[in-house]
Amino acid sequence: MPYINIRITKEGVTPQQKAQLIQGATQLLVDVLGKNPQTTVVVIDEVETDNWGIGGETVTERRKRGA
């Protein structure tokens, strides 16, 4: 049973976009690895930008300065 974990920053992703991510990630495993889509699990974790860091600073701070 394949397990895919997608982590994105929590910034207004719509339910439709999440459904597309789930469908696309599932199809990728079918196409590349021949996995059964009925047993492929996809989980999307949305992380607050204050809890996501790049280069020693939060995404919130990077976005404030336009980086």
N, C-alpha and C positions, 0 to 999 in steps of 0.2 A: 504494500500500500504506500505509494509515494505521498510525501508530505511537503508542501511548498509553503514557506512563510514569507510574506511580502510585508516589509516595513516601510511606511511612508510618513511624512510629517502630516499632522492633523491640520489641514488647511482647506476645508470645504470640498472634499472629494464627494461627488454625488453617488447615490446608490447605483445608478446606471454605470458610472465609471468603475465602481468596484466590481459590478457584475462582469464588465468587459475584462477586467484584470483576471478575475477567476476563470472565465471562459478561455481567455488567451493563454494563461499559464498552463491550464489543463491541456489545451490543444498542443502546446509546445512539447509537453512530455509524451503525448500520443505520437506526434510527428517525429521527434528525435529519438525517443527511447522505446517506442512501441508500448507504452504503458496503457493500462485500462482506465479510461476516463471515469468509470463508475466507482473505482476504488482510489482515485486521486483526491487528496484532501488539500484545500487551499485555505490559508488563514491570512487575513489582512490585519496587521497591527498599525494603528494610527498613534503616532508619538507627538506629543506637544513639542513645539519648536524650542521651548526652554529646556527640554530633556534630550535634545539632539545636538551634539557638538561636532564641529569640524575645525581643525587647525587650532584647537585650544579655546574656542569660543562657541557660544550657543548659536544655533541657526537664527534665533530671534535677533541677537546682536548683529550678526552678519547682514541680515535683511535690513535692519535699521540704517546701516551705513552703505547699503546698496551693493554688497558683495555677492 
